[in-house]
Amino acid sequence: MKELSYIDLKYKPTKKDLIAKYRLEPDGVSFEEACEQLAAESSIGTWTDICTMSPKIAKKLKPHVFSINKRKNLAEIAYPEALFEAGNMPQILSSIAGNIFGMKIVKNLRFVDVSFSEKLGKSFQGPAFGVPGIRKLLKVKKRPLVGTIIKPKVGLNEKEHAKVAYDAWVGGLDIVKDDENLTDMSFNRFEKRVVETLKLRDKAEKETGEKKIYMPNVTAETDEMLRRAKFVKKCGGEYVMVDILTLGFSALQTLRKANLGLVLHAHRAMHAALTRSEHHGISMLVIAKITRLIGADQLHIGTAYVGKMSGSAKEVIDIESAINEKSFGIKPVFAVASGGLHPGHVPKLTKRMGTDIIMQFGGGVHGHPDGTRAGARAVRQAAEAVTKEVSLKQYAKTHEELACAIEKWGC
Amino acid sequence: MKELSYIDLKYKPTKKDLIAKYRLEPDGVSFEEACEQLAAESSIGTWTDICTMSPKIAKKLKPHVFSINKRKNLAEIAYPEALFEAGNMPQILSSIAGNIFGMKIVKNLRFVDVSFSEKLGKSFQGPAFGVPGIRKLLKVKKRPLVGTIIKPKVGLNEKEHAKVAYDAWVGGLDIVKDDENLTDMSFNRFEKRVVETLKLRDKAEKETGEKKIYMPNVTAETDEMLRRAKFVKKCGGEYVMVDILTLGFSALQTLRKANLGLVLHAHRAMHAALTRSEHHGISMLVIAKITRLIGADQLHIGTAYVGKMSGSAKEVIDIESAINEKSFGIKPVFAVASGGLHPGHVPKLTKRMGTDIIMQFGGGVHGHPDGTRAGARAVRQAAEAVTKEVSLKQYAKTHEELACAIEKWGC
């Protein structure tokens, strides 16, 4: 059978199509030819015409390039959902985010956005808790949640770790999170850390009358990850965190499928290796949509250009609205802002990202001149000021921890 | 404690260090300052000095930037192995290939190379078969192995798929591989495909007197992947393939750990989203070393700049030698060349990559004007010509399938 054509600008995508949007820079071929090869390589085609193709297959499974914007180098492709295995995210990605990044006929290829057909969307579980479930669990109705990452990232032993967590909780933070490179270390064993930290969580809850959260990092080989998550559950923990990209989507699905009744917090280390260039790779928007479908309850999406990490305010806000939008009855994901934050960032952050966010402060808590507890107080004070619509400078006049933080880091 | 310094050009890496090499382009800071922050963020530090750090922790866990080449933008860092959890690849990557890609103080960051300490290296299983095990299984001592990917990528039903595989085997190919987007489809169910295809494998083995290999694609959520791999084993299969990047390293470890006695073939769809830019992301060399440690037996590494995919000859040859080098008693990985190959590429490929390679032809088999069986013959003839040190043009004079392939695609 002679080579197929995939471009059909008159095609109207149906409810049974998965839609993917790409930015592509052709190399040595026309924009249209690059679109043809992109559509082929991500579906039923290859680089040459083949004897095993048939009109029947093409009719049923051929994707359609239905929109082209040459000025912006954009193309949108509608893929029939039959090209994908329901509930198998690795297979979907191997198709629409697979070999295509390596094709010689593009200098660069960016996977910009995706929308799933209803059948595919519903074949994943989505978040078990999401924003409403988490607010109910914490009994915090409106204000942003505030938390910390234990620092140094690694190096403390189990009891030291638990003590720092305790200081953060009694200082006023809701959440304490392990750092991404802290799992089961020779100097800080996973199980002992969980036991010690949850013990002091109970104490902090009793003393403050507030719900306190610990998010232990269970990122590991799949069976070991599940074993650790079950251990957390058994010890009375309510959350686990994983690093979704270094872990991988297969194991993330497995963790969600285990239905352990734990809130799943998604860290995203390594994402910027994929997402950072505007010309190549995969957008964080796509990764966020995938992660929501699979079923993380909380996801790091950036800090809207305050702090130490890249990511424009617009990009972060677009991601936040995407993981909160109504689709297939899937719960909204709690957006997490983290990376180089200090109390002085709180007004700008909440102005840009709203109050349905979790703000995580690492150095911005433990770097407080008077220590972790004072740092936690300063963060909570900043959140209070914003809720009361008082400027930080004004609020700092009567709140010394906040004043001290502002003196060190500004606002 | 005041901020630490990580640069120490007099430091000599020890056997207990993991060494990582990065190319970095500072943004708004000096090269040295960027190196400091890179070392900090990937280990024990953060963006500000913190009260919870101690000299004891720093002494035990601090990495050393021991080599800087500002002209080439290169830095090498030695990380104490205690920073890592043995046998936990996601944790290792969250440290040395994690948040660092998103730091504002670098415009671009490339993870160029890695070498593991002996303890870390030995904490992974490595390939169960590797090159010697696979050659023994196939009873092919020296020549390159030749295979095909069933095309179209998806669309054939189970029996059609098996028939195309049969044609390829009796035409002379050793290996038949599912394509990366073919798993368990509505029109081609996994189990039925495996049964039908292995049935015709047995027939092809009987008719040709040669060992024939089928590599079914088990890429899926972890439990489902294992279930499918066990099904393959039960049906008498000897191989499975997975797509390592869309699957993820956690699940890859799980598959290897299951010790099913199956040869593991690693496809690498999506790799180029990470590897393609020379300035940013992660090199294929790093991914290949990781994949070998975990324990894939065969890995796609590129085609040395013939075919449809990017990747320079030098890069591919460097990767090939890395996955074959002696280290920690780990078996060498069979390098797979695949992507837009046809028989005319065989001399250049074997000249560049040697004969310990697996060459996979998709369109280059099924696109043969006389069909799959003739295409398979043409490939085998090309491999024979190279082994006999005869030019393809010369060999084509007495081998019509090869002549026909060369007429279509050149040589």
Interface residues (C-beta under 8 A of the other chain):
Chain A: S42 S43 I44 G45 T46 W47 T48 D49 I50 C51 T52 M53 S54 I57 A58 K60 L61 A82 L83 E85 G87 N88 M89 P90 Q91 L93 S94 S95 A97 G98 N99 F101 G102 M103 K104 I105 F111 I150 K151 P152 K153 V154 G155 L156 E160 V164 E180 N181 T183 D184 M185 S186 F187 T219 A220 E221 T222 D223 E224 M225 D243 T246 L247 G248 F249 S250 A251 L252 Q253 T254 K257 H267 A269 M270 H271 A272 A273 L274 R276 S277 H280 G281 I282 K308 M309 S310 G311 G339 G340 H342 G362 G363 G364 H366 G367 H368 P369 G371 T372 W409
Chain B: S42 S43 I44 G45 T46 W47 T48 D49 I50 C51 T52 M53 S54 I57 A58 K60 L61 A82 L83 E85 G87 N88 M89 P90 Q91 L93 S94 S95 A97 G98 N99 F101 G102 M103 K104 I105 F111 I150 K151 P152 K153 V154 G155 L156 E160 V164 E180 N181 T183 D184 M185 S186 F187 T219 A220 E221 T222 D223 E224 M225 D243 T246 L247 G248 F249 S250 A251 L252 Q253 T254 K257 H267 A269 M270 H271 A272 A273 L274 R276 S277 H280 G281 I282 K308 M309 S310 G311 G339 G340 H342 G362 G363 G364 H366 G367 H368 P369 G371 T372 W409
